[in-house]
Amino acid sequence: MSSQDFDPGQLNENQQLALGTYTAVTNQEPSAAIPLLQRSEWNVEIAIAKFFDGEAPDPVAEARASLQASPPPQSMRRETLLNGSSSYPRSPRSPPREPAPRIVPQPESQQTYKPPFLLAVLFTPFSILYRVFSSSLSLFRYPFPFLPRLLPSLSNGASPARSRTGRRALNPRDTAARFSREFEEEYGSHDLHFFEGGYAQAYDLAKKELKFLLVVLISPEHDDTSTFVRETLISQDAIAFINDPQNKIILWAGSVQDSEAYQVSTALNCSKFPFAALVVHTPQDSSTTMTTIARIAGLQPASGFVAKLRTAINQHSQALDRVRAERSEQQATRNLREEQNSAYERSLALDRERARQRREAEAAQRRAEQEAKAKAEAEEREAQKAEQWKLWRAHSIPKEPGPNVRDVTRISIRLTTGERVIRKFSEDAEVEELYAFVECYDVLQSAEIPSTVTEPTEYKHTYNFRLVSPMPRMVYDVEAGGTVGSKVGRSGNLIVEPISDEDDEE
């Protein structure tokens, strides 16, 4: 049957379903899809793999796949017949996806264990034999490239790119910076934004933010590398598609000459260079699975490269948008809960602060009341002791000298109440007697003075007044001492002046 004038009605049910499935995945015209399906024995999986990875004839694999291909469900065949040949089911069985592992490069800075000198000498023959044997086996790696994967223990010594190229091993961030610098030096300035970090960091970022991780691996020794980079990777179509923020693509690239990129190529089962893989979180498989949803190996035109990426992204964007919406809702709920908890904590802290201030105010009030009460009690005790001292001192004041006593001093004293008191004192009497007389004058005026009153203990009486002579003004200080005769003379007029706090300060 010619591919130019084919008639979909001539296809049987299985062929119509295979054609619909193939065109739904690849968006290819039926006229161009039928020849590829015919060469693939109408096996959809083989045809899709040939479309994305390049067609490589493998009769054994095609025959095995055709024998293993199962007929489509009866419901799908009935739906195809009812709808006609122009419409096909839009939910076909997707091609198999491989989980994308998280690669953390082994630190190159680990020091190699060096055995003691004697042990090194003893094991030198065995070491030489092992190196000869390993070198002889490594010769088979080139004609049989699948041997390192079948015998990983033999490829451990040859897996790092440093052993083949002599490149200095750096940490992932410095390795990415070196690749970006060498890429720009080799192919000129471009608008691609390579991820400035290791593969593991880009992997974690894509998984966290639900973005697509585009991994590009190149080999400078491969003949198609320069053509792929210049005509495909840094073409305007590829750059516009990769940098489009709606596609949410994180671009990580590396050279297999570096150890990290080589480990990534081994983990992603890279079989041909240049190689690109699109990795994304697939929530339909698992809540934590990162899957390789597209593999582009070998030289590809820019249109085909972008078409494969767009097809893979469109197939998984809806599921990712749903997960993003769920995460946004969860984050909004979490933010609301945190705001509520924060408001509750602030309210609780405010209540605690108010309670603390209330307790402090109550404690301060109690202390003030206790201090006022203690002060009042102290003042009351001082007043009682002052009254007791007056009674005791009034009893010890000698009586006024009689008319027959010659050595006396007649003093006129004006009290603070305005009353004038005239009294005689012995010339030998101390000035303190004048102060005691003025202090105890009200007690002396009473009818009886008890004789059983004793001097109060732990009390020192302080006179709150001073005796002053008006003309000329002279203060007779009780602390200065002296006798009445020597200070006042034969007679004198004295005024009682109260002592205020300001006078005390002066």
C-alpha positions as CSV (number, residue, x, y, z in Angstrom):
1,M,0.0,0.0,0.0
2,S,1.4,3.4,-1.0
3,S,1.9,6.0,1.7
4,Q,0.8,8.8,-0.6
5,D,-2.7,7.5,-1.4
6,F,-3.5,5.4,1.6
7,D,-7.0,4.9,2.8
8,P,-7.5,4.6,6.6
9,G,-10.6,2.5,6.0
10,Q,-8.4,-0.3,4.5
11,L,-6.6,-0.7,7.9
12,N,-7.8,-3.3,10.3
13,E,-8.8,-2.5,13.9
14,N,-5.4,-3.1,15.4
15,Q,-3.7,-1.0,12.7
16,Q,-6.1,1.9,13.2
17,L,-5.6,1.8,17.0
18,A,-1.8,1.7,16.5
19,L,-1.9,4.6,14.1
20,G,-4.0,6.6,16.5
21,T,-1.8,5.9,19.4
22,Y,1.4,6.8,17.4
23,T,0.0,10.1,16.1
24,A,-1.3,11.1,19.5
25,V,2.2,10.8,21.0
26,T,4.3,12.1,18.1
27,N,1.9,14.6,16.5
28,Q,3.1,13.2,13.1
29,E,1.0,13.1,10.0
30,P,-0.6,9.7,9.2
31,S,0.9,9.8,5.8
32,A,4.4,9.8,7.3
33,A,3.5,7.6,10.2
34,I,2.2,4.6,8.2
35,P,5.6,3.7,6.6
36,L,7.4,3.8,10.0
37,L,4.6,1.6,11.6
38,Q,4.9,-0.8,8.7
39,R,8.7,-1.1,9.2
40,S,8.0,-1.6,12.9
41,E,5.5,-4.4,12.3
42,W,2.7,-2.0,13.6
43,N,4.2,-2.1,17.1
44,V,3.6,1.3,18.7
45,E,6.4,1.1,21.2
46,I,9.0,0.4,18.6
47,A,7.7,3.0,16.3
48,I,7.7,5.7,19.0
49,A,11.2,4.7,20.1
50,K,12.4,5.0,16.5
51,F,10.8,8.4,16.1
52,F,12.4,9.9,19.3
53,D,15.7,8.0,19.4
54,G,16.4,7.5,15.7
55,E,15.6,4.5,13.5
56,A,18.1,1.7,13.8
57,P,17.1,-1.6,12.2
58,D,17.0,-4.5,14.7
59,P,15.0,-7.4,13.2
60,V,15.4,-9.6,16.3
61,A,14.1,-6.9,18.6
62,E,11.2,-6.1,16.3
63,A,10.2,-9.7,15.9
64,R,10.4,-10.3,19.7
65,A,8.3,-7.1,20.3
66,S,5.8,-8.1,17.7
67,L,5.3,-11.5,19.3
68,Q,4.9,-9.9,22.8
69,A,2.5,-7.2,21.6
70,S,-0.9,-7.8,23.1
71,P,-4.1,-7.0,21.3
72,P,-6.0,-3.9,22.3
73,P,-9.0,-4.1,24.6
74,Q,-12.3,-4.8,23.0
75,S,-13.8,-1.5,24.3
76,M,-11.1,0.5,22.5
77,R,-11.8,-1.4,19.2
78,R,-15.5,-0.7,19.5
79,E,-14.9,3.0,20.2
80,T,-12.6,3.2,17.2
81,L,-15.2,1.6,14.9
82,L,-18.0,3.8,16.3
83,N,-16.0,7.1,15.9
84,G,-14.6,6.3,12.5
85,S,-11.1,6.3,11.2
86,S,-10.6,10.1,11.5
87,S,-10.6,10.2,15.4
88,Y,-8.5,8.1,17.7
89,P,-8.3,7.7,21.4
90,R,-6.3,10.5,23.1
91,S,-5.2,8.5,26.2
92,P,-3.0,5.8,24.7
93,R,-0.6,3.7,26.6
94,S,2.4,5.9,27.2
95,P,5.9,4.7,26.4
96,P,7.8,3.2,29.3
97,R,9.5,5.7,31.6
98,E,12.7,5.1,33.5
99,P,13.3,6.5,37.0
100,A,15.9,9.2,37.0
101,P,18.3,8.6,39.9
102,R,19.9,11.4,42.0
103,I,23.6,11.4,41.3
104,V,26.0,12.8,44.0
105,P,29.6,12.7,42.7
106,Q,32.1,11.0,44.9
107,P,34.5,13.6,46.5
108,E,37.8,13.6,44.6
109,S,39.6,15.1,47.6
110,Q,39.6,11.8,49.5
111,Q,43.2,10.8,50.2
112,T,44.3,7.4,48.9
113,Y,45.5,5.0,51.6
114,K,49.2,4.4,51.4
115,P,50.3,1.1,53.0
116,P,53.6,0.9,54.9
117,F,56.8,0.5,52.8
118,L,57.4,-3.1,53.7
119,L,53.8,-4.2,52.8
120,A,54.1,-2.2,49.5
121,V,57.3,-4.1,48.7
122,L,55.8,-7.5,49.4
123,F,52.6,-6.8,47.4
124,T,54.4,-5.2,44.4
125,P,54.3,-8.3,42.2
126,F,50.6,-8.8,42.8
127,S,50.0,-5.2,42.0
128,I,51.9,-5.4,38.7
129,L,49.9,-8.5,37.8
130,Y,46.6,-6.9,38.6
131,R,47.4,-3.8,36.5
132,V,48.5,-6.0,33.5
133,F,45.2,-8.0,33.9
134,S,43.1,-4.8,34.2
135,S,44.8,-3.2,31.2
136,S,44.3,-6.3,29.1
137,L,40.6,-6.4,29.9
138,S,40.2,-2.6,29.3
139,L,41.2,-3.2,25.7
140,F,37.8,-5.0,25.2
141,R,35.9,-1.9,26.3
142,Y,36.2,-0.2,23.0
143,P,34.9,-3.0,20.7
144,F,32.4,-4.1,23.4
145,P,31.1,-0.9,25.1
146,F,28.5,-2.9,27.0
147,L,31.1,-4.7,29.1
148,P,31.6,-1.9,31.7
149,R,27.9,-2.1,32.5
150,L,27.9,-5.9,32.7
151,L,31.1,-5.9,34.8
152,P,31.1,-2.7,36.8
153,S,33.9,-3.8,39.0
154,L,36.3,-3.8,36.1
155,S,35.2,-0.3,35.0
156,N,35.7,1.4,38.3
157,G,39.2,2.3,37.5
158,A,38.3,3.7,34.1
159,S,35.0,5.4,34.9
160,P,36.2,8.8,36.0
161,A,36.9,11.2,33.1
162,R,40.0,12.4,34.9
163,S,41.8,9.2,34.2
164,R,41.3,9.6,30.5
165,T,41.7,13.4,30.0
166,G,43.8,14.4,32.9
167,R,41.3,17.2,33.9
168,R,41.6,18.5,37.4
169,A,38.6,17.4,39.5
170,L,36.6,20.2,41.0
171,N,33.6,20.5,43.2
172,P,30.2,20.5,41.3
173,R,29.8,24.3,41.4
174,D,33.3,24.9,40.1
175,T,32.9,22.1,37.5
176,A,29.7,23.8,36.2
177,A,31.4,27.2,36.0
178,R,34.3,25.6,34.1
179,F,32.0,23.9,31.6
180,S,30.1,27.2,31.0
181,R,33.3,29.1,30.5
182,E,34.7,26.4,28.1
183,F,31.4,26.2,26.3
184,E,31.3,30.0,25.6
185,E,35.0,30.0,24.6
186,E,34.3,27.2,22.1
187,Y,30.9,28.2,20.6
188,G,30.8,31.9,21.4
189,S,28.3,33.9,23.4
190,H,24.8,32.6,23.7
191,D,21.6,33.1,25.7
192,L,21.3,29.8,27.4
193,H,21.3,29.9,31.2
194,F,23.1,26.8,32.5
195,F,22.4,25.8,36.1
196,E,25.3,27.0,38.2
197,G,25.6,24.0,40.4
198,G,25.8,20.2,40.4
199,Y,23.4,17.7,39.0
200,A,22.1,16.8,42.5
201,Q,21.3,20.5,43.2
202,A,19.5,20.9,39.9
203,Y,17.7,17.6,40.5
204,D,16.5,18.7,44.0
205,L,15.4,22.1,42.7
206,A,13.4,20.6,39.9
207,K,11.7,18.2,42.3
208,K,11.0,20.9,44.9
209,E,9.6,23.5,42.4
210,L,8.0,20.9,40.1
211,K,10.0,22.0,37.1
212,F,11.4,20.1,34.1
213,L,15.1,19.3,34.3
214,L,16.8,19.2,30.9
215,V,20.1,17.3,31.1
216,V,22.4,17.8,28.1
217,L,25.6,15.7,27.9
218,I,28.2,16.3,25.3
219,S,31.5,14.6,24.4
220,P,34.1,17.0,22.9
221,E,35.7,14.0,21.2
222,H,32.5,13.1,19.3
223,D,32.2,14.3,15.7
224,D,28.5,15.4,16.0
225,T,29.0,17.5,19.1
226,S,29.9,20.8,17.3
227,T,27.1,20.4,14.8
228,F,24.6,19.6,17.6
229,V,25.6,22.6,19.7
230,R,25.8,25.2,16.9
231,E,22.7,24.1,14.8
232,T,20.4,22.6,17.5
233,L,21.3,23.6,21.1
234,I,22.1,27.3,20.6
235,S,19.6,27.8,17.8
236,Q,17.0,30.5,18.2
237,D,14.1,28.0,18.4
238,A,15.8,25.9,21.1
239,I,16.9,29.0,23.1
240,A,13.4,30.5,22.9
241,F,11.8,27.3,24.0
242,I,14.2,26.6,26.9
243,N,14.2,30.1,28.2
244,D,10.4,30.4,28.0
245,P,9.2,30.8,31.6
246,Q,6.0,29.0,30.9
247,N,7.8,25.8,30.1
248,K,9.6,25.9,33.6
249,I,12.8,24.3,32.4
250,I,16.0,24.0,34.4
251,L,19.0,23.5,32.0
252,W,21.9,21.4,33.3
253,A,24.7,20.5,30.9
254,G,28.1,18.8,31.3
255,S,30.9,17.3,29.5
256,V,31.6,13.6,30.0
257,Q,35.3,14.5,30.4
258,D,34.2,15.5,33.9
259,S,33.6,12.9,36.5
260,E,30.1,14.1,37.5
261,A,28.8,14.3,33.9
262,Y,30.2,10.8,33.2
263,Q,28.4,9.4,36.3
264,V,25.2,11.1,35.1
265,S,25.5,9.6,31.6
266,T,26.0,6.1,33.1
267,A,23.0,6.5,35.4
268,L,20.8,7.8,32.6
269,N,21.9,4.9,30.3
270,C,23.3,7.2,27.7
271,S,24.2,5.2,24.6
272,K,25.0,7.8,22.0
273,F,26.3,11.4,22.0
274,P,25.2,14.1,22.0
275,F,22.5,13.1,24.5
276,A,19.7,15.0,26.2
277,A,17.2,13.8,28.7
278,L,14.1,15.5,30.2
279,V,13.5,14.6,33.8
280,V,10.5,15.6,35.9
281,H,8.5,14.6,38.9
282,T,5.7,12.1,38.0
283,P,3.0,12.2,40.7
284,Q,1.0,9.5,38.9
285,D,3.9,7.0,39.6
286,S,4.8,8.1,43.1
287,S,4.8,11.1,45.4
288,T,8.7,11.2,45.3
289,T,9.6,9.7,41.9
290,M,11.7,11.7,39.3
291,T,11.3,10.1,35.9
292,T,13.0,10.4,32.6
293,I,10.1,11.3,30.2
294,A,12.1,12.0,27.1
295,R,15.5,10.8,25.7
296,I,17.1,12.4,22.7
297,A,20.2,10.7,21.5
298,G,22.4,11.6,18.5
299,L,22.3,14.5,16.1
300,Q,18.8,16.1,15.9
301,P,17.6,19.1,14.0
302,A,16.4,22.0,16.1
303,S,12.8,21.6,15.1
304,G,12.7,17.9,16.0
305,F,14.6,18.6,19.2
306,V,12.1,21.2,20.3
307,A,9.1,19.1,19.1
308,K,10.2,16.2,21.3
309,L,10.6,18.4,24.3
310,R,7.3,20.2,23.7
311,T,5.5,16.9,23.3
312,A,6.9,15.5,26.6
313,I,6.2,18.7,28.4
314,N,2.6,18.9,27.2
315,Q,2.0,15.3,28.3
316,H,3.0,16.0,31.9
317,S,2.1,19.7,32.4
318,Q,-1.5,18.9,33.4
319,A,-0.5,16.5,36.2
320,L,2.2,19.0,37.4
321,D,-0.3,21.9,37.3
322,R,-2.6,19.8,39.5
323,V,0.2,19.1,42.0
324,R,1.3,22.7,42.0
325,A,-2.3,23.8,42.8
326,E,-2.4,21.2,45.6
327,R,0.9,22.5,46.9
328,S,-0.3,26.1,46.7
329,E,-3.4,25.3,48.6
330,Q,-1.4,23.4,51.2
331,Q,1.0,26.3,51.4
332,A,-1.8,28.8,51.8
333,T,-3.4,26.6,54.5
334,R,0.0,26.3,56.2
335,N,0.5,30.1,56.0
336,L,-2.9,30.8,57.4
337,R,-2.3,28.3,60.2
338,E,1.1,30.0,60.9
339,E,-0.5,33.4,60.9
340,Q,-3.2,32.2,63.3
341,N,-0.6,30.6,65.5
342,S,1.5,33.8,65.4
343,A,-1.5,35.9,66.3
344,Y,-2.4,33.6,69.1
345,E,1.2,33.7,70.3
346,R,1.2,37.5,70.2
347,S,-2.1,37.7,72.0
348,L,-0.9,35.2,74.6
349,A,2.4,37.2,75.0
350,L,0.3,40.4,75.4
351,D,-1.8,38.7,78.0
352,R,1.3,37.5,79.8
353,E,2.8,40.9,79.7
354,R,-0.3,42.5,81.1
355,A,-0.5,39.9,83.8
356,R,3.2,40.5,84.6
357,Q,2.6,44.3,84.8
358,R,-0.5,43.8,87.0
359,R,1.5,41.5,89.3
360,E,4.3,44.0,89.4
361,A,1.9,46.9,90.1
362,E,0.2,44.8,92.9
363,A,3.6,43.9,94.3
364,A,4.7,47.6,94.2
365,Q,1.5,48.7,95.8
366,R,1.9,46.1,98.6
367,R,5.5,47.2,99.1
368,A,4.4,50.8,99.2
369,E,1.7,50.0,101.7
370,Q,4.2,48.0,103.8
371,E,6.8,50.7,103.6
372,A,4.1,53.3,104.6
373,K,2.9,51.2,107.4
374,A,6.5,50.5,108.6
375,K,7.3,54.3,108.3
376,A,4.1,55.1,110.3
377,E,5.0,52.6,112.9
378,A,8.5,53.9,113.1
379,E,7.3,57.5,113.4
380,E,4.8,56.4,116.0
381,R,7.6,54.7,118.0
382,E,9.8,57.8,117.6
383,A,6.9,60.0,118.8
384,Q,6.4,57.8,121.8
385,K,10.1,57.8,122.6
386,A,10.1,61.5,122.1
387,E,7.3,61.9,124.7
388,Q,9.0,59.5,127.0
389,W,12.2,61.5,126.6
390,K,10.4,64.7,127.4
391,L,8.9,63.3,130.6
392,W,12.3,61.9,131.6
393,R,14.1,65.2,130.7
394,A,11.5,67.4,132.3
395,H,11.9,65.6,135.6
396,S,15.7,66.1,135.4
397,I,15.5,69.9,134.7
398,P,16.5,71.8,137.9
399,K,14.0,74.3,139.4
400,E,14.3,78.0,138.8
401,P,16.8,79.6,141.3
402,G,15.2,81.6,144.2
403,P,15.5,85.3,144.9
404,N,18.4,84.8,147.2
405,V,20.6,83.3,144.5
406,R,23.0,85.9,143.0
407,D,24.8,84.1,140.1
408,V,21.8,83.8,137.8
409,T,20.9,84.8,134.2
410,R,17.5,86.2,133.5
411,I,16.4,85.2,130.0
412,S,13.2,86.1,128.1
413,I,12.3,83.5,125.6
414,R,9.7,84.0,122.8
415,L,8.2,80.6,121.8
416,T,7.0,79.7,118.3
417,T,3.4,80.1,119.5
418,G,4.2,83.8,120.3
419,E,4.1,83.3,124.0
420,R,6.9,85.0,126.0
421,V,8.4,83.1,128.9
422,I,10.8,84.7,131.4
423,R,12.9,82.5,133.6
424,K,16.1,82.5,135.6
425,F,18.8,80.0,135.0
426,S,22.0,79.4,136.9
427,E,25.1,80.9,135.2
428,D,26.7,77.5,135.4
429,A,23.9,75.8,133.6
430,E,24.7,74.4,130.1
431,V,23.1,75.9,127.0
432,E,21.5,72.5,126.6
433,E,19.4,73.3,129.7
434,L,17.8,76.2,127.8
435,Y,17.0,73.9,124.9
436,A,15.6,71.2,127.2
437,F,13.4,73.8,129.0
438,V,11.9,75.1,125.7
439,E,11.4,71.5,124.5
440,C,9.7,70.3,127.7
441,Y,7.9,73.6,128.4
442,D,4.4,72.0,127.7
443,V,5.3,69.1,130.0
444,L,6.5,71.4,132.7
445,Q,3.2,73.2,132.6
446,S,1.3,70.1,133.5
447,A,0.3,69.5,137.1
448,E,2.4,66.4,137.8
449,I,5.5,64.9,136.3
450,P,5.9,61.2,136.9
451,S,9.1,60.3,138.6
452,T,9.2,56.7,137.4
453,V,9.8,57.5,133.8
454,T,13.2,56.3,132.5
455,E,15.3,57.4,129.6
456,P,14.2,55.6,126.3
457,T,16.7,53.1,124.9
458,E,18.2,53.4,121.4
459,Y,17.0,56.9,121.1
460,K,18.9,60.2,120.5
461,H,16.8,63.3,120.8
462,T,17.2,66.0,118.2
463,Y,16.1,69.5,118.8
464,N,14.1,70.9,115.8
465,F,14.6,74.5,116.7
466,R,17.4,76.9,117.6
467,L,17.7,79.8,120.1
468,V,18.6,83.1,118.4
469,S,19.5,86.5,119.9
470,P,17.8,89.2,117.6
471,M,20.0,92.2,118.3
472,P,22.7,91.6,117.3
473,R,21.7,88.3,115.7
474,M,23.5,85.4,117.3
475,V,22.7,81.7,117.2
476,Y,23.3,79.8,120.3
477,D,23.9,76.3,118.9
478,V,23.4,73.4,121.3
479,E,26.2,71.4,119.6
480,A,28.6,74.2,120.4
481,G,28.0,73.8,124.2
482,G,29.1,76.3,126.9
483,T,27.4,77.8,129.9
484,V,24.5,80.2,130.0
485,G,26.5,82.8,131.7
486,S,29.4,82.7,129.3
487,K,27.1,82.7,126.2
488,V,24.2,85.0,127.2
489,G,25.5,87.0,130.1
490,R,23.4,88.4,132.9
491,S,20.3,88.7,130.8
492,G,19.1,88.2,127.3
493,N,16.2,88.0,124.9
494,L,16.1,84.8,122.8
495,I,13.7,83.8,120.0
496,V,12.9,80.1,119.2
497,E,13.2,79.5,115.5
498,P,12.1,76.3,114.0
499,I,14.6,74.4,111.8
500,S,13.2,73.4,108.4
501,D,14.7,71.0,105.8
502,E,16.1,73.9,103.7
503,D,17.9,75.2,106.8
504,D,19.3,71.8,107.4
505,E,20.6,71.7,103.8
506,E,22.2,75.1,104.2
